[in-house]
Structure formats: structure tokens, C-alpha cells
Amino acid sequence: MKQTYILTLSCPDRLGLVHAVSGFLLERGGNIEEAAQYNDQDTGLFFMRVQFHCVRLTHQDLRSQLGFFARPYSMQWSLHATAQPMRTVLLVSKEGHCLNDLLFRWKSGLLALDIRAIISNHRDFYQLAASYNVPFHYIPVTADTKAKVEARQFEIIETEGAELVVLARYMQILSDDFCQKLAGRAINIHHSFLPSFKGAKPYSQAHDRGVKLIGATAHYVTADLDEGPIIEQDVARADHSKTVEDLTAMGRDTESQVLARAVKWHCEHRVLLNGHKTVIFK
């Protein structure tokens, strides 16, 4: 039976890498359907994403042989079967626009996700979760219970086998330890065009400054607050007539779209980490 895979890799740049990868796949009956590569001249690294189908070898056989192939090139690589949607857990607090948008896109077949659970420190969206038949975990958090709450959240994430965690306006700062556990697989949406207007009430800050553009930023979660590798950003135009409420409504639409694009690219394995930056094969 034909199986479609996505291979992503990065390694020190050298001559013949595209030829080597395509030759490896050809020798094993792999037919390339889509391929993209990028050479970062600043870091000397090579990045590649290849979508291909194969009938000769199983997933496990391919992984085993890729391990031997990659070693001489010092490659970091991953192999994913496209038939397996990405297991995902969503975290949310009291603002549900991003959560609602992701759930709708998922059920509409627009995101290759398998949403396994929703975790929240408020009860507001348990009915929304139920309408999509997704388990809802209400876990209130205080400064005194933060460590226990994160332990319980991580237990749910691990039990569900989540490859991706999305902070869909989850308004709690994660501990350094929790961020490290989720490194490379947690995406946050920030309600501003980073690095401007960080912290609380960004739209009030923007209104006070009379901005002409507002925006949103989706990035990977790291221990450095709002400093993780950026995946996607967008802006919306504003003018003097816009109130704080207008800016907030515009911002919510932008946040939802930016987060959805970041999640889509991640679950399609189009995002590769490049130090504190990202390479995205759209």
C-alpha cells in the first residue's frame, strides 16, 4: 500500500546534499511529490523538506535506514506519515476567539490535527468543547498551586501523546521547567506585533500611541517570555477613529488568522528551527 511521508532535515551545508537525499529515496522506491530547500549563508546550515510516497518499505524500515544515511552528514531529521494527523492539546483562559477558530478549522478538515483535549483555568468553554466532542479539563491555578497545576497539565499532554500544544490565549506564564518540557512543540499567540507593546493591555498601549498598524505574533514557547522563535506575524491598518474596542476586535481577528497559519504550517511539518529563528517551507 502506498504511504506518503514528509522528511525534514537540517545539517551543515556541503555539495551534493539534494542529490544525496533524492538518490536515497530513489533507491528505496520513493517518488518525490514536493521538495524545498534553503541554504543559510549566515549559519552555514542546509534545510530541506521532502514529501514523497513509498510502497517498498515500512515506516520503521525507512526510519532505520535514514538513521544510517544521516549519520555521515550530521543530519537532524524527522519522518512523518501524512496519514497520521498531529495529536494536539489546546490551552485557553477566558478569551475564546482563537480556540473557536481552531476547532472550526479542525472540524472543517482545514488542519491536519487530532485535538485530544482542551485545558483551561476557567470553566467558560466547557460547552464549546462538548459541542466538538473534545474532553475539557478545568484546572484552576493560583501562585501557590502553579507547580501542581503544570504537573497535571503535563500529565494530560503526555497521556494524550500530544505532539503539539497550542496556547490559544492561555493567559498564564509557564515556568522555565514546563517550557523546557514543551520545547519545539508548543505554540503561543501574542496579542501584538512583537517586540512592540508587550505585557498587559496591548491595545490600550497601541491606542495611546495612536498607532496606524496593529498586529499579532505566533511563536514557539521558550523560557524567555515572548522571545521564542517567530513562526508568523500579520498586521491590520488602523486610524485615528478607532477606539480601544475597535482595535481589540480587529486584533482578535488577526490573532486567530496568524495562529491558524502557524498551527497549519507546524502540523504539515513546514517549520524548521534555525537557532532563535525559523525556516518555513510554505
MARDOZA-736295 format. One line per field, with one value per residue (C-alpha): x, y, z; residue in one letter. Coordinates in Angstrom, 3 decimals. Example, Ala and Ser with C-alpha at 12.3 -4.5 7.8 and 13.67 -1.06 7.14 Angstrom:
MARDOZA-736295
x	c(12.300	13.670) $
y	c(-4.500	-1.060) $
z	c(7.800	7.140) $
type	c(A	S) $
END
This chain:
MARDOZA-736295
x	c(0.000	1.312	2.194	3.012	5.726	7.270	11.001	12.514	16.211	18.968	22.733	25.959	25.849	28.006	27.978	25.541	23.019	19.933	21.367	22.163	18.682	16.842	19.138	18.479	14.730	15.004	16.962	14.134	11.309	10.408	8.640	9.079	5.872	7.095	10.540	12.041	15.434	17.241	20.911	21.505	24.726	24.910	24.992	26.267	23.283	21.180	17.451	15.169	11.578	10.569	7.119	7.218	5.367	6.837	5.483	8.551	9.429	7.509	7.715	10.019	12.313	12.595	13.436	16.097	17.759	17.512	19.446	22.402	22.146	22.041	24.979	27.866	26.141	25.485	21.819	18.998	15.923	12.352	9.999	6.222	3.414	0.856	-1.996	-1.470	-2.886	-0.903	-2.136	-2.787	-3.801	-5.191	-4.837	-7.135	-8.246	-11.213	-10.865	-12.113	-11.721	-8.569	-9.938	-13.203	-11.357	-9.011	-11.834	-13.861	-10.916	-10.099	-13.637	-13.790	-10.776	-8.516	-5.977	-4.240	-4.815	-6.228	-7.361	-7.281	-8.096	-8.711	-7.222	-8.382	-8.054	-11.660	-14.939	-16.102	-15.614	-16.680	-19.861	-17.879	-15.561	-18.549	-20.073	-16.921	-16.783	-13.381	-12.556	-12.399	-10.113	-10.848	-7.735	-7.787	-4.397	-3.002	0.530	0.602	-0.700	1.198	3.695	0.964	-1.193	1.626	2.391	-1.253	-1.293	1.854	0.353	-2.641	-0.371	1.738	-1.263	-2.786	0.530	0.387	2.977	1.707	0.458	-1.264	-1.656	-4.830	-4.845	-3.846	-3.045	-0.660	3.126	4.626	7.534	11.001	10.759	7.420	8.749	11.740	9.495	7.461	10.433	9.759	6.173	4.299	2.971	1.756	-0.172	0.862	-1.588	0.881	3.352	6.426	8.568	6.198	3.565	4.447	2.667	-0.850	-3.432	-1.543	-4.459	-4.699	-0.978	-1.418	-4.378	-2.440	0.372	-2.013	-0.694	-1.542	-0.869	-1.765	-0.669	-0.211	2.689	2.703	5.897	7.299	7.238	10.555	11.601	12.295	8.830	7.555	11.065	10.654	11.303	8.670	6.536	4.091	3.074	0.477	-0.888	-4.136	-4.351	-5.873	-6.583	-7.497	-11.176	-10.590	-11.492	-9.829	-12.804	-12.336	-8.648	-9.406	-11.919	-9.522	-6.730	-8.738	-9.386	-5.687	-4.659	-6.965	-5.650	-1.985	-2.293	-4.197	-1.478	1.267	-0.534	-1.207	2.441	3.615	1.257	2.290	5.941	6.802	8.570	12.205	14.037	17.144	18.570	16.337	14.689	12.571	12.728	9.240	8.618	5.165) $
y	c(0.000	3.435	5.567	9.277	10.700	14.043	14.119	17.241	17.676	20.143	19.746	21.603	22.662	20.803	19.909	17.269	17.197	17.445	14.718	12.523	12.817	12.295	9.379	7.760	7.955	6.771	3.675	2.753	3.344	6.759	9.104	12.780	14.812	18.082	19.352	22.588	23.509	26.508	27.300	29.728	31.510	33.134	29.831	27.502	25.209	23.419	22.813	20.563	19.315	16.469	14.944	11.576	8.294	4.844	1.319	-0.816	-0.057	0.322	3.439	1.662	0.388	3.881	5.333	2.724	3.285	7.058	6.830	5.210	7.573	10.753	9.978	10.956	14.275	15.112	15.484	16.262	14.746	13.646	11.432	11.645	9.731	12.202	9.795	10.435	13.808	15.548	14.845	18.223	19.691	23.244	25.566	28.563	31.038	33.416	34.695	32.068	33.543	31.565	28.387	28.635	29.344	26.362	23.987	25.111	24.779	21.343	20.027	21.561	19.493	22.526	21.480	18.093	17.812	15.302	17.543	15.299	17.702	21.287	22.505	25.726	27.592	28.774	26.963	29.302	26.968	23.551	23.712	24.684	21.732	19.410	20.590	19.343	16.190	17.160	16.372	19.546	19.751	22.582	23.167	26.440	27.918	30.220	31.257	28.620	25.779	26.603	23.723	21.144	22.533	22.322	18.782	17.846	19.648	17.848	14.529	15.140	16.184	13.035	10.732	12.038	11.593	15.223	16.260	19.839	22.126	25.363	28.237	29.671	32.760	30.898	33.831	32.201	32.459	28.977	28.005	27.509	23.783	23.466	25.435	23.129	20.065	21.531	22.828	22.811	21.602	24.491	27.493	30.715	33.617	37.049	39.905	42.338	42.642	41.689	43.196	46.179	46.615	43.672	42.895	43.822	45.795	45.976	47.569	50.316	50.909	50.973	53.363	55.705	55.824	56.453	53.523	53.037	49.302	46.633	43.038	39.598	37.174	33.367	31.919	28.847	28.873	29.278	30.155	33.717	35.257	36.165	35.734	32.321	31.709	33.550	31.461	34.005	37.650	39.895	43.409	45.308	49.011	51.447	55.178	57.958	56.964	53.538	53.059	50.576	48.285	48.577	47.754	44.810	43.355	43.841	42.331	39.237	38.547	38.973	36.752	33.959	34.040	34.242	31.372	29.221	29.682	28.874	25.734	24.655	25.029	23.225	20.265	19.980	19.889	23.044	24.800	24.025	25.640	27.615	28.737	31.560	31.846	29.583	28.325	27.864	25.969	27.222) $
z	c(0.000	-0.946	2.064	1.893	4.140	4.967	5.623	7.176	7.842	8.618	8.584	7.794	4.153	1.633	-2.046	-3.261	-0.413	-2.635	-4.880	-1.878	-0.383	-3.668	-4.506	-1.127	-1.742	-5.360	-4.354	-1.978	-4.417	-3.092	-5.510	-4.575	-4.758	-3.241	-2.246	-0.946	0.432	1.884	2.448	5.328	4.454	7.902	9.795	7.077	7.573	4.965	5.452	3.407	3.378	1.083	0.650	-1.052	-1.308	-0.985	-1.444	-0.794	2.816	6.049	8.190	10.623	7.856	6.411	9.819	10.419	7.056	7.369	10.613	8.852	5.868	8.001	10.279	7.934	7.196	10.895	9.974	12.330	10.718	11.272	9.266	9.480	7.776	6.404	7.156	10.880	11.997	14.709	18.233	19.845	23.205	23.405	26.407	26.882	29.547	29.186	25.601	23.175	19.693	18.855	20.424	18.493	15.247	15.625	16.499	13.482	11.086	12.503	12.097	8.614	7.592	7.205	9.850	9.981	13.715	16.156	19.010	22.058	24.893	25.964	29.241	30.882	34.148	33.696	33.023	30.255	27.283	28.539	26.426	23.334	23.940	24.394	21.104	19.358	21.499	22.923	26.591	28.697	31.728	34.152	36.260	38.223	39.017	41.695	42.518	45.258	43.049	39.843	40.133	40.811	38.004	35.471	36.584	35.978	32.608	31.504	32.616	30.333	27.454	27.826	28.316	25.084	23.276	22.162	19.589	19.688	22.459	21.446	23.870	22.341	24.576	27.727	29.989	32.437	32.348	32.084	34.316	32.868	33.561	31.758	28.779	28.523	28.574	25.698	23.696	19.962	20.288	21.941	20.014	21.605	20.097	21.328	21.015	19.494	16.666	18.682	20.003	20.442	23.153	25.359	28.593	29.681	27.694	24.394	22.566	25.166	24.730	20.966	21.206	23.488	20.940	18.031	16.026	12.357	12.437	14.973	14.741	16.207	16.519	16.731	18.152	19.844	23.625	25.413	28.940	27.724	27.822	24.334	22.889	21.217	17.509	15.465	13.097	11.697	12.053	10.484	10.816	10.312	9.474	11.963	12.042	14.460	14.503	16.027	19.683	22.014	21.407	17.634	17.919	20.190	17.720	14.806	16.852	17.713	14.041	13.289	16.202	15.037	11.480	12.496	14.980	12.469	9.855	12.358	13.517	9.919	8.909	12.038	11.656	7.989	9.134	7.221	10.112	10.915	13.798	12.899	16.237	17.514	14.077	11.857	8.283	6.824	3.579	2.615) $
type	c(M	K	Q	T	Y	I	L	T	L	S	C	P	D	R	L	G	L	V	H	A	V	S	G	F	L	L	E	R	G	G	N	I	E	E	A	A	Q	Y	N	D	Q	D	T	G	L	F	F	M	R	V	Q	F	H	C	V	R	L	T	H	Q	D	L	R	S	Q	L	G	F	F	A	R	P	Y	S	M	Q	W	S	L	H	A	T	A	Q	P	M	R	T	V	L	L	V	S	K	E	G	H	C	L	N	D	L	L	F	R	W	K	S	G	L	L	A	L	D	I	R	A	I	I	S	N	H	R	D	F	Y	Q	L	A	A	S	Y	N	V	P	F	H	Y	I	P	V	T	A	D	T	K	A	K	V	E	A	R	Q	F	E	I	I	E	T	E	G	A	E	L	V	V	L	A	R	Y	M	Q	I	L	S	D	D	F	C	Q	K	L	A	G	R	A	I	N	I	H	H	S	F	L	P	S	F	K	G	A	K	P	Y	S	Q	A	H	D	R	G	V	K	L	I	G	A	T	A	H	Y	V	T	A	D	L	D	E	G	P	I	I	E	Q	D	V	A	R	A	D	H	S	K	T	V	E	D	L	T	A	M	G	R	D	T	E	S	Q	V	L	A	R	A	V	K	W	H	C	E	H	R	V	L	L	N	G	H	K	T	V	I	F	K) $
END
